[in-house]
Amino acid sequence: MKSATLTIRLDKDLDVLLSKASKRSGRNRSEIAREALRRQLRLQQFEELRKRIMPFAEARGFLTDEDIFSQIS
């Protein structure tokens, strides 16, 4: 699998947080950044899909997460 390189600038606080997370987890900074980026992009994708389906859910009486959970549990 080919990989791409991304260069980003981190402010000092974020750099310190990333370094601490790397030391605590035993993973390198790139692994942590990739995981965080992947999680953020998936979260955005989920939120976009949720916005698109909410009108259909509301039309069927699903107004809250609890409404949905009550139907699937």
N, CA, C, O and CB atoms as a CASP TS submission, in Angstrom:
PFRMAT TS
TARGET T0000
AUTHOR 0000-0000-0000
METHOD Language model
MODEL 1
PARENT N/A
ATOM      1  N   MET     1       0.851  -1.184   0.000  1.00  0.00           N
ATOM      2  CA  MET     1       0.000   0.000   0.000  1.00  0.00           C
ATOM      3  C   MET     1       0.890   1.238   0.000  1.00  0.00           C
ATOM      4  O   MET     1       1.800   1.362   0.820  1.00  0.00           O
ATOM      5  CB  MET     1      -0.964   0.003   1.228  1.00  0.00           C
ATOM      6  N   LYS     2       0.619   2.145  -0.921  1.00  0.00           N
ATOM      7  CA  LYS     2       1.360   3.395  -0.953  1.00  0.00           C
ATOM      8  C   LYS     2       0.872   4.297   0.168  1.00  0.00           C
ATOM      9  O   LYS     2      -0.302   4.279   0.537  1.00  0.00           O
ATOM     10  CB  LYS     2       1.211   4.093  -2.323  1.00  0.00           C
ATOM     11  N   SER     3       1.778   5.068   0.690  1.00  0.00           N
ATOM     12  CA  SER     3       1.368   6.014   1.725  1.00  0.00           C
ATOM     13  C   SER     3       1.716   7.421   1.277  1.00  0.00           C
ATOM     14  O   SER     3       2.607   7.627   0.453  1.00  0.00           O
ATOM     15  CB  SER     3       2.042   5.688   3.082  1.00  0.00           C
ATOM     16  N   ALA     4       1.015   8.362   1.821  1.00  0.00           N
ATOM     17  CA  ALA     4       1.243   9.774   1.521  1.00  0.00           C
ATOM     18  C   ALA     4       1.825  10.432   2.767  1.00  0.00           C
ATOM     19  O   ALA     4       1.684   9.928   3.881  1.00  0.00           O
ATOM     20  CB  ALA     4      -0.083  10.487   1.069  1.00  0.00           C
ATOM     21  N   THR     5       2.461  11.533   2.558  1.00  0.00           N
ATOM     22  CA  THR     5       3.038  12.280   3.666  1.00  0.00           C
ATOM     23  C   THR     5       2.273  13.581   3.840  1.00  0.00           C
ATOM     24  O   THR     5       1.962  14.267   2.867  1.00  0.00           O
ATOM     25  CB  THR     5       4.544  12.553   3.430  1.00  0.00           C
ATOM     26  N   LEU     6       1.976  13.910   5.078  1.00  0.00           N
ATOM     27  CA  LEU     6       1.293  15.146   5.420  1.00  0.00           C
ATOM     28  C   LEU     6       2.157  15.872   6.435  1.00  0.00           C
ATOM     29  O   LEU     6       2.569  15.289   7.438  1.00  0.00           O
ATOM     30  CB  LEU     6      -0.149  14.878   5.977  1.00  0.00           C
ATOM     31  N   THR     7       2.426  17.116   6.182  1.00  0.00           N
ATOM     32  CA  THR     7       3.187  17.926   7.124  1.00  0.00           C
ATOM     33  C   THR     7       2.235  18.935   7.746  1.00  0.00           C
ATOM     34  O   THR     7       1.538  19.661   7.037  1.00  0.00           O
ATOM     35  CB  THR     7       4.394  18.638   6.426  1.00  0.00           C
ATOM     36  N   ILE     8       2.210  18.978   9.068  1.00  0.00           N
ATOM     37  CA  ILE     8       1.345  19.947   9.757  1.00  0.00           C
ATOM     38  C   ILE     8       2.172  20.704  10.794  1.00  0.00           C
ATOM     39  O   ILE     8       3.181  20.204  11.291  1.00  0.00           O
ATOM     40  CB  ILE     8       0.125  19.234  10.436  1.00  0.00           C
ATOM     41  N   ARG     9       1.737  21.882  11.099  1.00  0.00           N
ATOM     42  CA  ARG     9       2.383  22.682  12.142  1.00  0.00           C
ATOM     43  C   ARG     9       1.571  22.520  13.427  1.00  0.00           C
ATOM     44  O   ARG     9       0.344  22.617  13.418  1.00  0.00           O
ATOM     45  CB  ARG     9       2.493  24.202  11.721  1.00  0.00           C
ATOM     46  N   LEU    10       2.262  22.278  14.504  1.00  0.00           N
ATOM     47  CA  LEU    10       1.621  22.142  15.808  1.00  0.00           C
ATOM     48  C   LEU    10       2.037  23.298  16.689  1.00  0.00           C
ATOM     49  O   LEU    10       3.206  23.682  16.714  1.00  0.00           O
ATOM     50  CB  LEU    10       1.981  20.794  16.472  1.00  0.00           C
ATOM     51  N   ASP    11       1.079  23.852  17.411  1.00  0.00           N
ATOM     52  CA  ASP    11       1.486  24.846  18.392  1.00  0.00           C
ATOM     53  C   ASP    11       2.184  24.109  19.539  1.00  0.00           C
ATOM     54  O   ASP    11       2.113  22.884  19.634  1.00  0.00           O
ATOM     55  CB  ASP    11       0.255  25.682  18.907  1.00  0.00           C
ATOM     56  N   LYS    12       2.841  24.850  20.387  1.00  0.00           N
ATOM     57  CA  LYS    12       3.659  24.233  21.437  1.00  0.00           C
ATOM     58  C   LYS    12       2.829  23.325  22.341  1.00  0.00           C
ATOM     59  O   LYS    12       3.268  22.226  22.680  1.00  0.00           O
ATOM     60  CB  LYS    12       4.340  25.312  22.276  1.00  0.00           C
ATOM     61  N   ASP    13       1.635  23.772  22.734  1.00  0.00           N
ATOM     62  CA  ASP    13       0.803  22.983  23.642  1.00  0.00           C
ATOM     63  C   ASP    13       0.411  21.641  23.020  1.00  0.00           C
ATOM     64  O   ASP    13       0.473  20.603  23.677  1.00  0.00           O
ATOM     65  CB  ASP    13      -0.454  23.770  24.024  1.00  0.00           C
ATOM     66  N   LEU    14       0.010  21.673  21.758  1.00  0.00           N
ATOM     67  CA  LEU    14      -0.379  20.436  21.088  1.00  0.00           C
ATOM     68  C   LEU    14       0.827  19.516  20.913  1.00  0.00           C
ATOM     69  O   LEU    14       0.706  18.297  21.035  1.00  0.00           O
ATOM     70  CB  LEU    14      -1.019  20.741  19.725  1.00  0.00           C
ATOM     71  N   ASP    15       1.977  20.095  20.631  1.00  0.00           N
ATOM     72  CA  ASP    15       3.198  19.308  20.492  1.00  0.00           C
ATOM     73  C   ASP    15       3.539  18.597  21.804  1.00  0.00           C
ATOM     74  O   ASP    15       3.922  17.427  21.806  1.00  0.00           O
ATOM     75  CB  ASP    15       4.367  20.208  20.053  1.00  0.00           C
ATOM     76  N   VAL    16       3.396  19.309  22.904  1.00  0.00           N
ATOM     77  CA  VAL    16       3.670  18.713  24.221  1.00  0.00           C
ATOM     78  C   VAL    16       2.677  17.587  24.509  1.00  0.00           C
ATOM     79  O   VAL    16       3.070  16.515  24.969  1.00  0.00           O
ATOM     80  CB  VAL    16       3.599  19.792  25.338  1.00  0.00           C
ATOM     81  N   LEU    17       1.394  17.828  24.241  1.00  0.00           N
ATOM     82  CA  LEU    17       0.378  16.804  24.473  1.00  0.00           C
ATOM     83  C   LEU    17       0.647  15.563  23.629  1.00  0.00           C
ATOM     84  O   LEU    17       0.525  14.437  24.113  1.00  0.00           O
ATOM     85  CB  LEU    17      -1.016  17.356  24.164  1.00  0.00           C
ATOM     86  N   LEU    18       1.012  15.772  22.374  1.00  0.00           N
ATOM     87  CA  LEU    18       1.300  14.647  21.489  1.00  0.00           C
ATOM     88  C   LEU    18       2.511  13.861  21.973  1.00  0.00           C
ATOM     89  O   LEU    18       2.501  12.630  21.952  1.00  0.00           O
ATOM     90  CB  LEU    18       1.532  15.139  20.063  1.00  0.00           C
ATOM     91  N   SER    19       3.542  14.555  22.404  1.00  0.00           N
ATOM     92  CA  SER    19       4.739  13.872  22.915  1.00  0.00           C
ATOM     93  C   SER    19       4.430  13.071  24.181  1.00  0.00           C
ATOM     94  O   SER    19       4.905  11.946  24.338  1.00  0.00           O
ATOM     95  CB  SER    19       5.852  14.893  23.203  1.00  0.00           C
ATOM     96  N   LYS    20       3.646  13.641  25.069  1.00  0.00           N
ATOM     97  CA  LYS    20       3.269  12.927  26.292  1.00  0.00           C
ATOM     98  C   LYS    20       2.440  11.691  25.975  1.00  0.00           C
ATOM     99  O   LYS    20       2.648  10.628  26.560  1.00  0.00           O
ATOM    100  CB  LYS    20       2.489  13.850  27.232  1.00  0.00           C
ATOM    101  N   ALA    21       1.496  11.834  25.044  1.00  0.00           N
ATOM    102  CA  ALA    21       0.665  10.690  24.662  1.00  0.00           C
ATOM    103  C   ALA    21       1.528   9.597  24.050  1.00  0.00           C
ATOM    104  O   ALA    21       1.292   8.411  24.282  1.00  0.00           O
ATOM    105  CB  ALA    21      -0.440  11.120  23.672  1.00  0.00           C
ATOM    106  N   SER    22       2.515   9.988  23.277  1.00  0.00           N
ATOM    107  CA  SER    22       3.418   9.027  22.654  1.00  0.00           C
ATOM    108  C   SER    22       4.203   8.252  23.712  1.00  0.00           C
ATOM    109  O   SER    22       4.319   7.028  23.638  1.00  0.00           O
ATOM    110  CB  SER    22       4.380   9.744  21.695  1.00  0.00           C
ATOM    111  N   LYS    23       4.729   8.959  24.674  1.00  0.00           N
ATOM    112  CA  LYS    23       5.500   8.304  25.742  1.00  0.00           C
ATOM    113  C   LYS    23       4.623   7.371  26.574  1.00  0.00           C
ATOM    114  O   LYS    23       5.030   6.258  26.906  1.00  0.00           O
ATOM    115  CB  LYS    23       6.150   9.356  26.652  1.00  0.00           C
ATOM    116  N   ARG    24       3.420   7.831  26.906  1.00  0.00           N
ATOM    117  CA  ARG    24       2.516   7.015  27.727  1.00  0.00           C
ATOM    118  C   ARG    24       2.095   5.740  27.011  1.00  0.00           C
ATOM    119  O   ARG    24       2.015   4.674  27.621  1.00  0.00           O
ATOM    120  CB  ARG    24       1.280   7.820  28.109  1.00  0.00           C
ATOM    121  N   SER    25       1.829   5.855  25.726  1.00  0.00           N
ATOM    122  CA  SER    25       1.273   4.719  24.992  1.00  0.00           C
ATOM    123  C   SER    25       2.332   3.819  24.377  1.00  0.00           C
ATOM    124  O   SER    25       2.049   2.671  24.032  1.00  0.00           O
ATOM    125  CB  SER    25       0.362   5.213  23.915  1.00  0.00           C
ATOM    126  N   GLY    26       3.546   4.329  24.236  1.00  0.00           N
ATOM    127  CA  GLY    26       4.592   3.546  23.590  1.00  0.00           C
ATOM    128  C   GLY    26       4.462   3.537  22.072  1.00  0.00           C
ATOM    129  O   GLY    26       5.146   2.768  21.396  1.00  0.00           O
ATOM    130  N   ARG    27       3.606   4.369  21.543  1.00  0.00           N
ATOM    131  CA  ARG    27       3.447   4.481  20.087  1.00  0.00           C
ATOM    132  C   ARG    27       4.116   5.764  19.618  1.00  0.00           C
ATOM    133  O   ARG    27       4.276   6.707  20.393  1.00  0.00           O
ATOM    134  CB  ARG    27       1.938   4.462  19.675  1.00  0.00           C
ATOM    135  N   ASN    28       4.502   5.796  18.362  1.00  0.00           N
ATOM    136  CA  ASN    28       5.148   7.018  17.888  1.00  0.00           C
ATOM    137  C   ASN    28       4.107   8.099  17.585  1.00  0.00           C
ATOM    138  O   ASN    28       2.911   7.829  17.479  1.00  0.00           O
ATOM    139  CB  ASN    28       5.994   6.727  16.635  1.00  0.00           C
ATOM    140  N   ARG    29       4.595   9.303  17.454  1.00  0.00           N
ATOM    141  CA  ARG    29       3.721  10.456  17.258  1.00  0.00           C
ATOM    142  C   ARG    29       2.873  10.314  15.991  1.00  0.00           C
ATOM    143  O   ARG    29       1.704  10.702  15.976  1.00  0.00           O
ATOM    144  CB  ARG    29       4.553  11.737  17.190  1.00  0.00           C
ATOM    145  N   SER    30       3.460   9.761  14.936  1.00  0.00           N
ATOM    146  CA  SER    30       2.714   9.596  13.683  1.00  0.00           C
ATOM    147  C   SER    30       1.532   8.652  13.857  1.00  0.00           C
ATOM    148  O   SER    30       0.449   8.905  13.328  1.00  0.00           O
ATOM    149  CB  SER    30       3.636   9.074  12.580  1.00  0.00           C
ATOM    150  N   GLU    31       1.734   7.567  14.594  1.00  0.00           N
ATOM    151  CA  GLU    31       0.632   6.626  14.829  1.00  0.00           C
ATOM    152  C   GLU    31      -0.513   7.299  15.558  1.00  0.00           C
ATOM    153  O   GLU    31      -1.678   7.111  15.208  1.00  0.00           O
ATOM    154  CB  GLU    31       1.117   5.417  15.628  1.00  0.00           C
ATOM    155  N   ILE    32      -0.181   8.079  16.567  1.00  0.00           N
ATOM    156  CA  ILE    32      -1.208   8.764  17.351  1.00  0.00           C
ATOM    157  C   ILE    32      -1.934   9.798  16.488  1.00  0.00           C
ATOM    158  O   ILE    32      -3.158   9.909  16.552  1.00  0.00           O
ATOM    159  CB  ILE    32      -0.581   9.443  18.592  1.00  0.00           C
ATOM    160  N   ALA    33      -1.188  10.547  15.688  1.00  0.00           N
ATOM    161  CA  ALA    33      -1.802  11.556  14.817  1.00  0.00           C
ATOM    162  C   ALA    33      -2.700  10.899  13.778  1.00  0.00           C
ATOM    163  O   ALA    33      -3.795  11.394  13.511  1.00  0.00           O
ATOM    164  CB  ALA    33      -0.721  12.399  14.122  1.00  0.00           C
ATOM    165  N   ARG    34      -2.251   9.783  13.181  1.00  0.00           N
ATOM    166  CA  ARG    34      -3.088   9.079  12.204  1.00  0.00           C
ATOM    167  C   ARG    34      -4.381   8.589  12.842  1.00  0.00           C
ATOM    168  O   ARG    34      -5.460   8.736  12.270  1.00  0.00           O
ATOM    169  CB  ARG    34      -2.323   7.897  11.594  1.00  0.00           C
ATOM    170  N   GLU    35      -4.264   8.008  14.031  1.00  0.00           N
ATOM    171  CA  GLU    35      -5.455   7.506  14.724  1.00  0.00           C
ATOM    172  C   GLU    35      -6.429   8.643  15.037  1.00  0.00           C
ATOM    173  O   GLU    35      -7.638   8.497  14.857  1.00  0.00           O
ATOM    174  CB  GLU    35      -5.054   6.783  16.023  1.00  0.00           C
ATOM    175  N   ALA    36      -5.902   9.767  15.502  1.00  0.00           N
ATOM    176  CA  ALA    36      -6.756  10.913  15.830  1.00  0.00           C
ATOM    177  C   ALA    36      -7.427  11.469  14.581  1.00  0.00           C
ATOM    178  O   ALA    36      -8.608  11.818  14.612  1.00  0.00           O
ATOM    179  CB  ALA    36      -5.937  12.013  16.520  1.00  0.00           C
ATOM    180  N   LEU    37      -6.686  11.554  13.491  1.00  0.00           N
ATOM    181  CA  LEU    37      -7.255  12.043  12.243  1.00  0.00           C
ATOM    182  C   LEU    37      -8.320  11.088  11.717  1.00  0.00           C
ATOM    183  O   LEU    37      -9.384  11.515  11.270  1.00  0.00           O
ATOM    184  CB  LEU    37      -6.157  12.239  11.199  1.00  0.00           C
ATOM    185  N   ARG    38      -8.027   9.804  11.773  1.00  0.00           N
ATOM    186  CA  ARG    38      -9.000   8.794  11.326  1.00  0.00           C
ATOM    187  C   ARG    38     -10.283   8.889  12.150  1.00  0.00           C
ATOM    188  O   ARG    38     -11.382   8.864  11.596  1.00  0.00           O
ATOM    189  CB  ARG    38      -8.398   7.368  11.435  1.00  0.00           C
ATOM    190  N   ARG    39     -10.144   8.997  13.465  1.00  0.00           N
ATOM    191  CA  ARG    39     -11.310   9.091  14.345  1.00  0.00           C
ATOM    192  C   ARG    39     -12.120  10.349  14.041  1.00  0.00           C
ATOM    193  O   ARG    39     -13.348  10.296  13.981  1.00  0.00           O
ATOM    194  CB  ARG    39     -10.871   9.086  15.820  1.00  0.00           C
ATOM    195  N   GLN    40     -11.437  11.479  13.850  1.00  0.00           N
ATOM    196  CA  GLN    40     -12.133  12.730  13.578  1.00  0.00           C
ATOM    197  C   GLN    40     -12.874  12.682  12.254  1.00  0.00           C
ATOM    198  O   GLN    40     -14.007  13.153  12.158  1.00  0.00           O
ATOM    199  CB  GLN    40     -11.155  13.885  13.579  1.00  0.00           C
ATOM    200  N   LEU    41     -12.244  12.120  11.236  1.00  0.00           N
ATOM    201  CA  LEU    41     -12.903  12.029   9.932  1.00  0.00           C
ATOM    202  C   LEU    41     -14.103  11.096   9.975  1.00  0.00           C
ATOM    203  O   LEU    41     -15.122  11.378   9.344  1.00  0.00           O
ATOM    204  CB  LEU    41     -11.916  11.552   8.874  1.00  0.00           C
ATOM    205  N   ARG    42     -14.005   9.993  10.704  1.00  0.00           N
ATOM    206  CA  ARG    42     -15.148   9.080  10.844  1.00  0.00           C
ATOM    207  C   ARG    42     -16.279   9.744  11.613  1.00  0.00           C
ATOM    208  O   ARG    42     -17.451   9.555  11.289  1.00  0.00           O
ATOM    209  CB  ARG    42     -14.723   7.782  11.550  1.00  0.00           C
ATOM    210  N   LEU    43     -15.929  10.521  12.635  1.00  0.00           N
ATOM    211  CA  LEU    43     -16.945  11.232  13.411  1.00  0.00           C
ATOM    212  C   LEU    43     -17.678  12.240  12.532  1.00  0.00           C
ATOM    213  O   LEU    43     -18.902  12.352  12.598  1.00  0.00           O
ATOM    214  CB  LEU    43     -16.306  11.943  14.619  1.00  0.00           C
ATOM    215  N   GLN    44     -16.927  12.972  11.710  1.00  0.00           N
ATOM    216  CA  GLN    44     -17.560  13.919  10.790  1.00  0.00           C
ATOM    217  C   GLN    44     -18.470  13.196   9.806  1.00  0.00           C
ATOM    218  O   GLN    44     -19.570  13.664   9.510  1.00  0.00           O
ATOM    219  CB  GLN    44     -16.496  14.724  10.030  1.00  0.00           C
ATOM    220  N   GLN    45     -18.012  12.060   9.302  1.00  0.00           N
ATOM    221  CA  GLN    45     -18.823  11.280   8.367  1.00  0.00           C
ATOM    222  C   GLN    45     -20.116  10.832   9.040  1.00  0.00           C
ATOM    223  O   GLN    45     -21.193  10.921   8.450  1.00  0.00           O
ATOM    224  CB  GLN    45     -18.034  10.056   7.849  1.00  0.00           C
ATOM    225  N   PHE    46     -20.008  10.353  10.271  1.00  0.00           N
ATOM    226  CA  PHE    46     -21.186   9.926  11.019  1.00  0.00           C
ATOM    227  C   PHE    46     -22.162  11.092  11.206  1.00  0.00           C
ATOM    228  O   PHE    46     -23.365  10.940  10.993  1.00  0.00           O
ATOM    229  CB  PHE    46     -20.774   9.349  12.387  1.00  0.00           C
ATOM    230  N   GLU    47     -21.643  12.242  11.600  1.00  0.00           N
ATOM    231  CA  GLU    47     -22.508  13.396  11.846  1.00  0.00           C
ATOM    232  C   GLU    47     -23.201  13.860  10.570  1.00  0.00           C
ATOM    233  O   GLU    47     -24.365  14.257  10.603  1.00  0.00           O
ATOM    234  CB  GLU    47     -21.700  14.543  12.444  1.00  0.00           C
ATOM    235  N   GLU    48     -22.482  13.811   9.435  1.00  0.00           N
ATOM    236  CA  GLU    48     -23.097  14.182   8.159  1.00  0.00           C
ATOM    237  C   GLU    48     -24.223  13.212   7.791  1.00  0.00           C
ATOM    238  O   GLU    48     -25.295  13.631   7.354  1.00  0.00           O
ATOM    239  CB  GLU    48     -22.037  14.213   7.042  1.00  0.00           C
ATOM    240  N   LEU    49     -23.971  11.920   7.971  1.00  0.00           N
ATOM    241  CA  LEU    49     -25.006  10.929   7.674  1.00  0.00           C
ATOM    242  C   LEU    49     -26.205  11.097   8.599  1.00  0.00           C
ATOM    243  O   LEU    49     -27.355  10.985   8.174  1.00  0.00           O
ATOM    244  CB  LEU    49     -24.441   9.509   7.801  1.00  0.00           C
ATOM    245  N   ARG    50     -25.921  11.364   9.857  1.00  0.00           N
ATOM    246  CA  ARG    50     -27.002  11.551  10.828  1.00  0.00           C
ATOM    247  C   ARG    50     -27.891  12.726  10.426  1.00  0.00           C
ATOM    248  O   ARG    50     -29.116  12.635  10.507  1.00  0.00           O
ATOM    249  CB  ARG    50     -26.426  11.779  12.240  1.00  0.00           C
ATOM    250  N   LYS    51     -27.281  13.821   9.994  1.00  0.00           N
ATOM    251  CA  LYS    51     -28.064  14.980   9.566  1.00  0.00           C
ATOM    252  C   LYS    51     -28.952  14.639   8.365  1.00  0.00           C
ATOM    253  O   LYS    51     -30.084  15.112   8.266  1.00  0.00           O
ATOM    254  CB  LYS    51     -27.134  16.148   9.218  1.00  0.00           C
ATOM    255  N   ARG    52     -28.430  13.822   7.467  1.00  0.00           N
ATOM    256  CA  ARG    52     -29.200  13.455   6.272  1.00  0.00           C
ATOM    257  C   ARG    52     -30.377  12.547   6.604  1.00  0.00           C
ATOM    258  O   ARG    52     -31.422  12.646   5.962  1.00  0.00           O
ATOM    259  CB  ARG    52     -28.299  12.771   5.258  1.00  0.00           C
ATOM    260  N   ILE    53     -30.232  11.658   7.596  1.00  0.00           N
ATOM    261  CA  ILE    53     -31.319  10.717   7.871  1.00  0.00           C
ATOM    262  C   ILE    53     -32.286  11.209   8.939  1.00  0.00           C
ATOM    263  O   ILE    53     -33.368  10.641   9.086  1.00  0.00           O
ATOM    264  CB  ILE    53     -30.750   9.396   8.292  1.00  0.00           C
ATOM    265  N   MET    54     -31.931  12.243   9.685  1.00  0.00           N
ATOM    266  CA  MET    54     -32.802  12.719  10.763  1.00  0.00           C
ATOM    267  C   MET    54     -34.207  13.082  10.288  1.00  0.00           C
ATOM    268  O   MET    54     -35.167  12.735  10.977  1.00  0.00           O
ATOM    269  CB  MET    54     -32.177  13.917  11.426  1.00  0.00           C
ATOM    270  N   PRO    55     -34.384  13.749   9.169  1.00  0.00           N
ATOM    271  CA  PRO    55     -35.765  14.050   8.750  1.00  0.00           C
ATOM    272  C   PRO    55     -36.606  12.785   8.541  1.00  0.00           C
ATOM    273  O   PRO    55     -37.798  12.774   8.847  1.00  0.00           O
ATOM    274  CB  PRO    55     -35.748  14.867   7.459  1.00  0.00           C
ATOM    275  N   PHE    56     -35.990  11.734   8.027  1.00  0.00           N
ATOM    276  CA  PHE    56     -36.716  10.477   7.818  1.00  0.00           C
ATOM    277  C   PHE    56     -37.062   9.824   9.152  1.00  0.00           C
ATOM    278  O   PHE    56     -38.159   9.291   9.326  1.00  0.00           O
ATOM    279  CB  PHE    56     -35.884   9.510   6.956  1.00  0.00           C
ATOM    280  N   ALA    57     -36.113   9.870  10.097  1.00  0.00           N
ATOM    281  CA  ALA    57     -36.352   9.286  11.422  1.00  0.00           C
ATOM    282  C   ALA    57     -37.446  10.066  12.159  1.00  0.00           C
ATOM    283  O   ALA    57     -38.340   9.476  12.767  1.00  0.00           O
ATOM    284  CB  ALA    57     -35.044   9.276  12.257  1.00  0.00           C
ATOM    285  N   GLU    58     -37.361  11.385  12.098  1.00  0.00           N
ATOM    286  CA  GLU    58     -38.363  12.213  12.778  1.00  0.00           C
ATOM    287  C   GLU    58     -39.749  11.987  12.200  1.00  0.00           C
ATOM    288  O   GLU    58     -40.735  11.995  12.937  1.00  0.00           O
ATOM    289  CB  GLU    58     -37.992  13.692  12.677  1.00  0.00           C
ATOM    290  N   ALA    59     -39.837  11.788  10.909  1.00  0.00           N
ATOM    291  CA  ALA    59     -41.133  11.530  10.272  1.00  0.00           C
ATOM    292  C   ALA    59     -41.749  10.233  10.764  1.00  0.00           C
ATOM    293  O   ALA    59     -42.965  10.055  10.696  1.00  0.00           O
ATOM    294  CB  ALA    59     -40.980  11.484   8.758  1.00  0.00           C
ATOM    295  N   ARG    60     -40.920   9.331  11.258  1.00  0.00           N
ATOM    296  CA  ARG    60     -41.403   8.049  11.783  1.00  0.00           C
ATOM    297  C   ARG    60     -41.487   8.038  13.316  1.00  0.00           C
ATOM    298  O   ARG    60     -41.703   6.995  13.933  1.00  0.00           O
ATOM    299  CB  ARG    60     -40.489   6.919  11.311  1.00  0.00           C
ATOM    300  N   GLY    61     -41.311   9.224  13.915  1.00  0.00           N
ATOM    301  CA  GLY    61     -41.481   9.338  15.353  1.00  0.00           C
ATOM    302  C   GLY    61     -40.231   9.137  16.182  1.00  0.00           C
ATOM    303  O   GLY    61     -40.316   9.080  17.409  1.00  0.00           O
ATOM    304  N   PHE    62     -39.084   9.028  15.558  1.00  0.00           N
ATOM    305  CA  PHE    62     -37.826   8.886  16.288  1.00  0.00           C
ATOM    306  C   PHE    62     -37.227  10.274  16.464  1.00  0.00           C
ATOM    307  O   PHE    62     -36.664  10.845  15.529  1.00  0.00           O
ATOM    308  CB  PHE    62     -36.829   7.929  15.541  1.00  0.00           C
ATOM    309  N   LEU    63     -37.355  10.810  17.676  1.00  0.00           N
ATOM    310  CA  LEU    63     -36.892  12.163  17.937  1.00  0.00           C
ATOM    311  C   LEU    63     -35.601  12.199  18.750  1.00  0.00           C
ATOM    312  O   LEU    63     -34.862  13.182  18.695  1.00  0.00           O
ATOM    313  CB  LEU    63     -37.962  12.934  18.653  1.00  0.00           C
ATOM    314  N   THR    64     -35.329  11.147  19.495  1.00  0.00           N
ATOM    315  CA  THR    64     -34.130  11.106  20.332  1.00  0.00           C
ATOM    316  C   THR    64     -33.428   9.765  20.157  1.00  0.00           C
ATOM    317  O   THR    64     -33.984   8.819  19.598  1.00  0.00           O
ATOM    318  CB  THR    64     -34.487  11.343  21.824  1.00  0.00           C
ATOM    319  N   ASP    65     -32.195   9.707  20.646  1.00  0.00           N
ATOM    320  CA  ASP    65     -31.474   8.432  20.641  1.00  0.00           C
ATOM    321  C   ASP    65     -32.224   7.387  21.459  1.00  0.00           C
ATOM    322  O   ASP    65     -32.235   6.206  21.112  1.00  0.00           O
ATOM    323  CB  ASP    65     -30.048   8.613  21.193  1.00  0.00           C
ATOM    324  N   GLU    66     -32.846   7.826  22.536  1.00  0.00           N
ATOM    325  CA  GLU    66     -33.588   6.903  23.392  1.00  0.00           C
ATOM    326  C   GLU    66     -34.750   6.261  22.638  1.00  0.00           C
ATOM    327  O   GLU    66     -35.063   5.090  22.854  1.00  0.00           O
ATOM    328  CB  GLU    66     -34.107   7.631  24.632  1.00  0.00           C
ATOM    329  N   ASP    67     -35.383   7.024  21.760  1.00  0.00           N
ATOM    330  CA  ASP    67     -36.469   6.465  20.934  1.00  0.00           C
ATOM    331  C   ASP    67     -35.931   5.298  20.095  1.00  0.00           C
ATOM    332  O   ASP    67     -36.579   4.258  19.979  1.00  0.00           O
ATOM    333  CB  ASP    67     -37.089   7.569  20.006  1.00  0.00           C
ATOM    334  N   ILE    68     -34.786   5.475  19.534  1.00  0.00           N
ATOM    335  CA  ILE    68     -34.189   4.427  18.697  1.00  0.00           C
ATOM    336  C   ILE    68     -33.773   3.247  19.551  1.00  0.00           C
ATOM    337  O   ILE    68     -34.062   2.100  19.210  1.00  0.00           O
ATOM    338  CB  ILE    68     -32.977   4.970  17.917  1.00  0.00           C
ATOM    339  N   PHE    69     -33.090   3.518  20.670  1.00  0.00           N
ATOM    340  CA  PHE    69     -32.627   2.422  21.532  1.00  0.00           C
ATOM    341  C   PHE    69     -33.787   1.595  22.076  1.00  0.00           C
ATOM    342  O   PHE    69     -33.660   0.384  22.253  1.00  0.00           O
ATOM    343  CB  PHE    69     -31.805   2.976  22.690  1.00  0.00           C
ATOM    344  N   SER    70     -34.915   2.247  22.340  1.00  0.00           N
ATOM    345  CA  SER    70     -36.072   1.502  22.860  1.00  0.00           C
ATOM    346  C   SER    70     -36.606   0.522  21.815  1.00  0.00           C
ATOM    347  O   SER    70     -37.195  -0.497  22.173  1.00  0.00           O
ATOM    348  CB  SER    70     -37.191   2.475  23.292  1.00  0.00           C
ATOM    349  N   GLN    71     -36.412   0.813  20.550  1.00  0.00           N
ATOM    350  CA  GLN    71     -36.894  -0.053  19.478  1.00  0.00           C
ATOM    351  C   GLN    71     -35.936  -1.205  19.180  1.00  0.00           C
ATOM    352  O   GLN    71     -36.364  -2.253  18.695  1.00  0.00           O
ATOM    353  CB  GLN    71     -37.118   0.759  18.223  1.00  0.00           C
ATOM    354  N   ILE    72     -34.659  -1.026  19.460  1.00  0.00           N
ATOM    355  CA  ILE    72     -33.688  -2.074  19.105  1.00  0.00           C
ATOM    356  C   ILE    72     -33.271  -2.937  20.285  1.00  0.00           C
ATOM    357  O   ILE    72     -32.590  -3.945  20.097  1.00  0.00           O
ATOM    358  CB  ILE    72     -32.463  -1.450  18.498  1.00  0.00           C
ATOM    359  N   SER    73     -33.664  -2.562  21.493  1.00  0.00           N
ATOM    360  CA  SER    73     -33.271  -3.386  22.651  1.00  0.00           C
ATOM    361  C   SER    73     -34.337  -4.358  23.068  1.00  0.00           C
ATOM    362  O   SER    73     -34.146  -5.111  24.022  1.00  0.00           O
ATOM    363  CB  SER    73     -32.927  -2.513  23.817  1.00  0.00           C
TER
END
